[in-house]
Amino acid sequence: MTDTLHRYATLLNGGIIDVELDLTIPSCLDRLMAVWFDGVNIVSILDKQTLTALSMEAERAYSGDNVGSFDPARDAHRLGD
């Protein structure tokens, strides 16, 4: 991963995913490049509402407002919630 990408770990339907943003694109545009689950980019199977929510969550985390961020090492106990 280069310094032009931002990866944000979170949960989707109980599974750990990584949301990838391309930081070379202006923040006023959609910077979502990929949603990784178990090494597979699942963007093509997600609906627009889910993609928008994930993109917004990753943008908030990148800007420093990482409320609700998921760290697998720290938060693994939350998987059953």
N, C-alpha and C positions, 0 to 999 in steps of 0.2 A: 504494500500500500504506500502510495506516495503522499507528500504533504498537500496535494491538491484534492485529496479524498478525505472524507470524514466517515468513520464507521461508528454506528451507535447500536449497542446491544439492548434488546427489549424482548418482551413476550408477545406472542401472537397465538391465540387459542391454546395456551399452555406450553407452547414450544419456544425455545430460545431462537431468536432471529437476529441478524445484523442488517441494519438499514444503512445503505451507502449513498452519500451525497457527493456530487462533484462540485468542489469549491471554486472552480474556474468559471462557473456559470453565475451570473449576478443573482443575489438573493431574492430579487423581485420575481424571478422565474423559477419554475420547478427544477430543483437540482437533484431529485431522486434518480439514481442510476441503477440500483439493484436492491433487492431484498433477499438476503441469503438465508437459507435454512438447510443445515446439514450439507453445506458446500454446493447447493443448487440455487440458482437465481429463480425465484418464484414470482417475479413481477407479473408475468403473463397470465397467471391464474388468480390474481387478486383483483377485487373490484375497485373502482375509482375511489369510493369512500374510504376504504381501508388504506389505499395508497396515499391519499391525501392526509389521513390521520397520522400515518407512520412518518410521512415527510415532515409534517408540522412538529411532531414529537422530536425527530432528529434535529430539526432546525433549532428548536428550543434548547436542546442539549448542547448543540454547537455554540450557541450564543451565551452559554453559561447558566441558563435556567434549566438545570437537569433534574427538576423535581419529577419523580416517577421513573427515573432511569433504572435500568436493570443491570446489575453486575453479577454475572453467573457465579463468581467465587463468593461474593458476599450474600447473594439473595437466593441461592439454590433452594432454600427451604420454602420459598414462595411458590414453587412450581405446583404444589398441591392446592393452592388457594383458588 
